[in-house]
Amino acid sequence: MLLVILRTVILFTVVVVFLRLMGKRQIGQLQPYELAIVILISELAVIPMENTSIPIMGGLIPIFVLFTAQVLLAYISLKSEKARGLICGTPSVLIENSRIVEAEMRRQRYNINDLLEQLRSKNVVNLSDVEYAILETSGELSVILKSQKRPLTPEDLNIPTAYEGLPTTLIIDGFVFRDNLQKINLSEEWLMTELSKLGVKTPRDVLFSYIDTQGNLFCQKKDRA
């Protein structure tokens, strides 16, 4: 039993590390070859877990080979446009100027119901509002509305806006992010002073706290158990 647990921990760790090194992408955003590699790695890891008579290296070596293949293909795709088209494919235009491109729909084996469903998921109900609909290599449908149908922005109305940027996290579940404080040139003493103004005695009582680019501090206390 101990051997099975040890093998499982080793294989699980290796798979997680390799998948982590492959990049931060959701399953739906993986290229076809990447999805195939993920599935194969999962299957290869299960075999030595279930059958202790198979040497653990019998599972680790194929996993390493598949990981190497993924890195190599990703590098080739990065450096060569032609190779990228062969390995990852190319986007397909399914709607052009509010007209469905029938030939491309047939080539992609994409039916009208699938197309309408994807449009509704993008909050588009009228085909006439669509300038272009592009089926990306990941299978995601990108929808570009006609200029008259796009939501207004401050730029359209010539309204100046202030820079917002990203807020800086200061505390999560009682832990103070001192590195973040240093990045925005603030001290822990300043934080403690501001927290005391809000009736907080110690960071351990804080569930979440951040400061925005305007200098406004947000703080939510933990619920009392």
Secondary structure, DSSP 4 states (H G I P E B T S, - for coil): -HHHHHHHHHHHHHHHHHHHHT-S--GGGS-HHHHHHHHHHHHHHHHHHH-TTS-THHHHHHHHHHHHHHHHHHHHHHH-HHHHHHHH---EEEEETTEE-HHHHHHTT--HHHHHHHHHHTT---GGGEEEEEE-TTSPEEEEE-GGGSPP-TTTTT---------EEEEETTEE-HHHHHHTT--HHHHHHHHHHTT---GGGEEEEEE-TTS-EEEEEPPP-
